[in-house]
Amino acid sequence: MKTSGNTILITGGATGIGFGLAEAFINAGNRVLICGRRQAKLEEARLKLPDLQIFQCDVTSKDGRESLCNWVKNQHPSLNILVNNAGVSGLIDFKKGVPEAFKSEDEIETNLKAPVLLSGYFIPLLLGKTDAAIINISSGLAFIPLVSSPLYGATKAGLHSFSLALRFQLKDTNIKVFELMPPICDTDLGKDASDDAPRPSYLKGIPPSEFAKDALTAIENDQYEFASGEAKQLKDGSQRNFEETFQSTNSR
Ligand SMILES: NC(=O)c1ccc[n+]([C@@H]2O[C@H](COP(=O)([O-])OP(=O)(O)OC[C@H]3O[C@@H](n4cnc5c(N)ncnc54)[C@H](OP(=O)(O)O)[C@@H]3O)[C@@H](O)[C@H]2O)c1
């Protein structure tokens, strides 16, 4: 897949890995659109990258998805790549019952339902392009769940499975389906806004820009599944020795 001359929408592109990808794609000569819920973060991103096109919306709401889709169709009809990157992660203790189960809705809506429905919204537009792609950002935790975040792994496993099926369904079309599994990256993922505590050391990772650079190379080489760093260890470990990888991942 060529990595220049595209029009690319990155959900959750104002921060973290999404912003790293936005920056790498802009530097490679692409038009990049981003969306997110916080207007201030979107504007902050555009201050750093003035060529960014920004749109405020919540991808978990039907109105948010529809307004995003209409904005793209009307203002940026050249869109040929959708990056489903927006994601959330939380600690959930199911021993606490219903309140915790409701907390988990956010993860299901953001990490799984939104990418699935946005794919549905955008595929008709992408089918009209010469080259097109859907790029899903999943995780090594799709293969080995973290017990403390049971829904995160479940939603990423769902996104992995969806990516496999969609790739096969679209194989005779112009749309390529990629799945990128980042290593641990230094971002705000899972950070409680009211909590200033530093991230535990096992969550210290690489800068998102480093992952973004490797991700563009993988996309250029049509590497449809790209797992890097810890994600690769988890994916490979789940196939080689699931039990041992599960225990060591959950004993930190
Ligand atoms: N960091 C890691 O180590 C790591 C490893 C593997 C995979 N990942 C995956 O990488 C992706 C990006 O995460 P990140 O680490 O870069 O964390 P991040 O900086 O917190 O990025 C998440 C982005 O998603 C946006 N977002 C969240 N909910 C949204 C919603 N309902 N509607 C629209 N935008 C929404 C957030 O913006 P607003 O809050 O303003 O909406 C934010 O910009 C996620 O899918 C995550 O699961 C991360």
The ligand as a Tripos MOL2 file, in Angstrom:
@<TRIPOS>MOLECULE
LIG
   48    52     1     0     0
SMALL
NO_CHARGES

@<TRIPOS>ATOM
      1 N1         -0.4350    2.7650   24.6750 N.am      1 LIG1
      2 C1         -0.2260    1.4700   24.5030 C.2       1 LIG1
      3 O1          0.7180    0.8990   25.1090 O.2       1 LIG1
      4 C2         -1.0650    0.6710   23.5440 C.ar      1 LIG1
      5 C3         -0.6770   -0.6430   23.2650 C.ar      1 LIG1
      6 C4         -1.4630   -1.4040   22.3880 C.ar      1 LIG1
      7 C5         -2.5780   -0.8260   21.7900 C.ar      1 LIG1
      8 N2         -2.9240    0.4560   22.0750 N.ar      1 LIG1
      9 C6         -4.1060    1.0160   21.3840 C.3       1 LIG1
     10 O2         -3.7420    2.2180   20.7120 O.3       1 LIG1
     11 C7         -4.8910    3.0370   20.5300 C.3       1 LIG1
     12 C8         -4.5610    4.4570   20.9510 C.3       1 LIG1
     13 O3         -4.3470    4.5030   22.3640 O.3       1 LIG1
     14 P1         -3.2000    5.3970   23.0350 P.3       1 LIG1
     15 O4         -2.3470    4.4870   23.8120 O.co2     1 LIG1
     16 O5         -2.6100    6.2880   22.0440 O.co2     1 LIG1
     17 O6         -4.0420    6.2100   24.1420 O.3       1 LIG1
     18 P2         -4.6000    7.6970   24.1460 P.3       1 LIG1
     19 O7         -3.5270    8.6940   23.9780 O.co2     1 LIG1
     20 O8         -5.4680    7.7870   25.3600 O.co2     1 LIG1
     21 O9         -5.4780    7.7660   22.8210 O.3       1 LIG1
     22 C9         -6.8080    7.4040   22.7340 C.3       1 LIG1
     23 C10        -7.4880    8.4350   21.8440 C.3       1 LIG1
     24 O10        -8.8200    7.9960   21.5770 O.3       1 LIG1
     25 C11        -9.6960    9.0970   21.7100 C.3       1 LIG1
     26 N3        -11.0000    8.5680   22.0870 N.ar      1 LIG1
     27 C12       -11.3020    7.7980   23.1720 C.ar      1 LIG1
     28 N4        -12.6120    7.5620   23.2290 N.ar      1 LIG1
     29 C13       -13.1640    8.2040   22.1470 C.ar      1 LIG1
     30 C14       -14.4810    8.3410   21.6730 C.ar      1 LIG1
     31 N5        -15.5210    7.7810   22.3160 N.pl3     1 LIG1
     32 N6        -14.7040    9.0590   20.5460 N.ar      1 LIG1
     33 C15       -13.6620    9.6460   19.8980 C.ar      1 LIG1
     34 N7        -12.3790    9.5430   20.2960 N.ar      1 LIG1
     35 C16       -12.1430    8.8330   21.4220 C.ar      1 LIG1
     36 C17        -9.0750    9.9680   22.7960 C.3       1 LIG1
     37 O11        -9.4490   11.3300   22.6810 O.3       1 LIG1
     38 P3        -10.6640   11.9550   23.5460 P.3       1 LIG1
     39 O12       -10.5190   11.4350   24.9420 O.co2     1 LIG1
     40 O13       -10.4760   13.4220   23.4220 O.co2     1 LIG1
     41 O14       -11.9040   11.4690   22.8800 O.co2     1 LIG1
     42 C18        -7.5930    9.8050   22.5010 C.3       1 LIG1
     43 O15        -7.1640   10.8040   21.5910 O.3       1 LIG1
     44 C19        -5.9990    2.3930   21.3630 C.3       1 LIG1
     45 O16        -6.8620    1.6550   20.5280 O.3       1 LIG1
     46 C20        -5.2480    1.4490   22.2850 C.3       1 LIG1
     47 O17        -6.0380    0.3720   22.6970 O.3       1 LIG1
     48 C21        -2.2010    1.2220   22.9380 C.ar      1 LIG1
@<TRIPOS>BOND
     1     1     2 1
     2     2     3 2
     3     2     4 1
     4     4     5 ar
     5     4    48 ar
     6     5     6 ar
     7     6     7 ar
     8     7     8 ar
     9     8     9 1
    10     8    48 ar
    11     9    10 1
    12     9    46 1
    13    10    11 1
    14    11    12 1
    15    11    44 1
    16    12    13 1
    17    13    14 1
    18    14    15 2
    19    14    16 1
    20    14    17 1
    21    17    18 1
    22    18    19 2
    23    18    20 1
    24    18    21 1
    25    21    22 1
    26    22    23 1
    27    23    24 1
    28    23    42 1
    29    24    25 1
    30    25    26 1
    31    25    36 1
    32    26    27 ar
    33    26    35 ar
    34    27    28 ar
    35    28    29 ar
    36    29    30 ar
    37    29    35 ar
    38    30    31 1
    39    30    32 ar
    40    32    33 ar
    41    33    34 ar
    42    34    35 ar
    43    36    37 1
    44    36    42 1
    45    37    38 1
    46    38    39 2
    47    38    40 1
    48    38    41 1
    49    42    43 1
    50    44    45 1
    51    44    46 1
    52    46    47 1
@<TRIPOS>SUBSTRUCTURE
     1 LIG1         1 GROUP 0 **** ****
